[in-house]
Amino acid sequence: MPILNGMDAARKIKYELPEIAIVILSSNADAHFVEEAKKIGARAYVAKTKAAEALVTALETAISDGEFVLID
């Protein structure tokens, strides 16, 4: 992303629209990034390597106020 990284963009979006469901799709499959995303208020975090099998479930979970994480 040319101006903000994904976490900074999520932080800004959550500040502007606190009720929005944020789903992070990232190449970073490290627990540290998952924790940072949770602190920001993301409802789901999916490693790009797992997107094909889990992205739809992550989106459905996030919009129904649940939490979803798949990094391994």
C-alpha positions as CSV (number, residue, x, y, z in Angstrom):
1,M,0.0,0.0,0.0
2,P,1.6,3.3,-1.1
3,I,0.6,5.5,1.9
4,L,-0.4,3.4,4.8
5,N,0.3,-0.2,5.7
6,G,-2.6,-2.5,6.4
7,M,-2.5,-2.1,10.2
8,D,-2.3,1.7,10.0
9,A,-5.2,1.7,7.5
10,A,-7.3,-0.6,9.8
11,R,-6.5,1.7,12.8
12,K,-7.7,4.8,10.8
13,I,-10.8,3.0,9.5
14,K,-11.7,1.8,13.0
15,Y,-11.3,5.3,14.4
16,E,-13.5,6.8,11.7
17,L,-16.1,4.0,11.7
18,P,-15.9,2.1,15.0
19,E,-18.8,-0.2,14.2
20,I,-17.2,-1.6,11.0
21,A,-16.1,-5.2,10.8
22,I,-12.4,-5.3,9.8
23,V,-10.9,-8.4,8.4
24,I,-7.1,-8.5,7.9
25,L,-5.7,-10.6,5.0
26,S,-1.9,-10.6,5.4
27,S,1.3,-12.3,4.3
28,N,2.4,-12.0,8.0
29,A,1.4,-15.2,9.7
30,D,2.9,-14.3,13.0
31,A,1.0,-14.2,16.4
32,H,2.5,-10.7,17.0
33,F,0.6,-9.3,14.0
34,V,-2.6,-11.1,15.1
35,E,-2.4,-9.5,18.6
36,E,-1.8,-6.1,17.0
37,A,-4.8,-6.6,14.8
38,K,-7.0,-7.5,17.8
39,K,-5.8,-4.4,19.7
40,I,-6.9,-2.3,16.7
41,G,-10.3,-4.0,16.7
42,A,-10.1,-6.3,13.7
43,R,-12.6,-9.2,14.0
44,A,-10.7,-11.6,11.7
45,Y,-7.2,-12.3,10.6
46,V,-6.3,-14.7,7.8
47,A,-2.9,-15.5,6.4
48,K,-2.8,-15.2,2.6
49,T,-1.7,-18.8,2.4
50,K,-5.0,-19.8,4.0
51,A,-7.3,-17.4,2.1
52,A,-8.7,-19.9,-0.4
53,E,-10.0,-22.1,2.4
54,A,-11.0,-19.6,5.0
55,L,-11.6,-16.1,3.7
56,V,-15.4,-16.5,3.2
57,T,-15.8,-18.0,6.7
58,A,-13.7,-15.2,8.2
59,L,-15.9,-12.6,6.5
60,E,-19.1,-14.3,7.6
61,T,-17.8,-14.5,11.2
62,A,-16.7,-10.9,11.3
63,I,-20.0,-9.5,10.1
64,S,-21.8,-11.5,12.7
65,D,-19.7,-10.0,15.5
66,G,-17.5,-13.1,16.0
67,E,-13.7,-13.5,15.9
68,F,-11.8,-15.6,13.5
69,V,-8.0,-16.3,13.2
70,L,-6.3,-18.6,10.8
71,I,-2.5,-18.3,10.3
72,D,-1.1,-21.8,10.2
